[in-house]
Amino acid sequence: MNSTAISTRNIINSLCLIAGLLLPAQLLAETIAIIGTGRVASALGPRFAEQGHRIIYGSRDPESSKARELVARTSAGAVVTTQADAASQADIVLLAVPWTVTEAVVKGLGDLSGKIVIDPTNPYQRTAAGLAEHTVATSAGEMIQGWLPDARVVKAFNTLSSLTMADPASSGGPVTIPLVGNDPEAKAVIAGLVESIGLEAMDLGPIQYAHEVEGMLIVWANARLSGKPFDYHLRRTTPAN
């Protein structure tokens, strides 16, 4: 290799190093374990992979046709394995499972200390009148943080449909994703992830406010039931003096 080629390579390597140092942590490629292979996993997994993230799906049955088809639709070398194995390989774990099985799933994932855990679950049921109502005294977010005291739980992606997750433009505006959690750095990472796929992140405070964020889903679901659907397009305002 001649000196000109070596010099060019060194310049390129230096520029790449500088770019890596300057980019916010939340924009760098991550390994994301998506626990579940249902609608939320099918919506978010391929979108995250498009941004260069490595996706590991965690399934109860990694050999199922459903799991294999999802892997095939997901770019960037996605794979599927067991739920615990997927979680062990990732720094970010997304719980894309129904609320009714969340506790059992979480407690079967192994040690998640230090990992960011995204909670998009909603604990609700339908009343006799068909309306949605919250079913826990506190919130799913707080309960998951209690089950995983050393993980960094961030409530996110619980106030919109999987169709909007897959295609944010279909809502006609910048859909807002409320974030709550106790770790500011974890929320910043997830905010970057949210915004990279065309959604808008808004930090609404610590995990204790997960109850209110889950209540936003109740209002959203009941509006759809009544034939008046909407999505959350929240706008930041300048505080009054």
Buried (B, 14 or more C-beta within 10 A) or exposed (E): EEEEEEEEEEEEEEEEEEEEEEEEEBBEEBBBBBBBBBBBBBBBBBBBBEBEBBBBBBBBEBEEEEBBEBBEEBEBEBBBBBBBBBBBBBEBBBBBBBBEBBEEBBEBBEEBEEBBBBBBBBBBEEEEEEBBEBEEEBBBBBBBBEBBEEBBBBBBBBBBBBEBBBEBEEBEEBBBBBBBBBBEEBBBBBBBBBBBBEBBBBBBBBBBBBBEBBBBBBEBBBEEBEEEEEBBEBEEEEEEE
